Amino acid sequence: MHDFCFTIPYGLILVGGGIFGYLRKGSIVSLAGGVGTGLALILAGYLSLGAFKKKKNSYLALILETVCSGALTWVMGQRYLQTSKIMPAGVVAGISSLMTLFYLYKLATGGNHISPKAE
């Protein structure tokens, strides 16, 4: 599975969650954190998709994805430990930790596997 297949939906979920947090509680932190991180992940996903279409790997995108998801795992994990609230801290920390492990796996195995051109 390619990283962009999960990164773009993951980014969209974060953008939606940030907007939802702002609309529901008026939280500027939710808006900035969710939308900012989500847009960075969507950008990284599109960079990776563009590189894949050119039969290349984008390690810059993969590193950006890893850093964003790792930071979210840390921040939301800390928030969950402080508040014990499943929504949103526990859910975002859980999803982000899975995504971080996925990105680390992709980095360790050489990124997206490009199949040789069939002729």
SVG drawing of the C-alpha trace seen along z (x, -y; Angstrom):
<svg xmlns="http://www.w3.org/2000/svg" viewBox="-21 -31 36 37">
<polyline fill="none" stroke="black" stroke-width="0.4" points="0.0,0.0 1.3,-3.5 1.6,-6.2 -0.6,-8.7 -3.5,-6.2 -3.8,-6.8 -2.2,-10.2 -4.8,-12.2 -7.8,-10.8 -5.9,-11.1 -5.3,-14.8 -8.9,-15.3 -10.0,-13.8 -7.7,-16.1 -9.0,-19.2 -12.6,-18.1 -11.9,-17.5 -10.2,-20.9 -13.2,-22.7 -15.6,-20.6 -13.7,-21.4 -13.8,-25.1 -17.5,-25.1 -18.5,-23.1 -16.3,-24.6 -14.9,-27.7 -11.4,-26.3 -8.8,-28.2 -6.2,-25.6 -8.3,-22.9 -8.8,-24.9 -5.1,-25.8 -3.8,-22.4 -6.3,-20.3 -6.4,-22.4 -2.7,-23.2 -1.5,-19.6 -4.2,-18.3 -3.2,-20.6 0.5,-19.8 -0.4,-16.1 -2.6,-16.6 0.2,-18.5 2.7,-15.7 0.2,-13.2 -0.1,-15.0 3.7,-15.4 4.0,-11.7 1.3,-10.9 2.9,-13.2 6.3,-11.5 4.7,-8.1 3.1,-9.1 6.6,-10.0 7.8,-6.5 9.8,-8.1 9.8,-8.2 9.3,-11.4 11.3,-11.0 10.6,-14.6 6.9,-13.8 7.4,-10.7 9.6,-12.5 7.0,-15.3 4.2,-12.7 6.3,-10.9 7.1,-14.2 3.4,-15.4 2.0,-12.1 4.7,-11.7 4.1,-15.2 0.3,-14.5 0.9,-11.2 3.0,-12.9 0.8,-16.0 -2.5,-14.2 -1.1,-11.3 0.0,-13.8 -3.5,-15.4 -5.1,-12.0 -2.9,-11.2 -3.9,-14.5 -7.6,-14.4 -8.5,-10.7 -10.9,-11.9 -11.3,-9.4 -12.6,-12.2 -10.7,-13.7 -7.3,-13.2 -7.4,-9.4 -8.7,-8.8 -6.3,-11.2 -3.4,-9.8 -4.4,-6.3 -4.8,-7.0 -1.7,-9.1 0.4,-6.4 -0.7,-3.8 0.1,-6.3 3.5,-7.0 4.3,-3.2 3.1,-2.9 5.3,-5.8 8.3,-4.4 7.7,-1.1 7.6,-2.8 10.9,-4.6 12.5,-1.4 11.4,0.5 12.4,-2.2 9.2,-4.1 6.6,-3.4 7.5,-0.4 7.5,-1.4 6.8,1.5 8.9,1.7 7.3,0.3 5.5,3.1 6.4,3.1"/>
</svg>
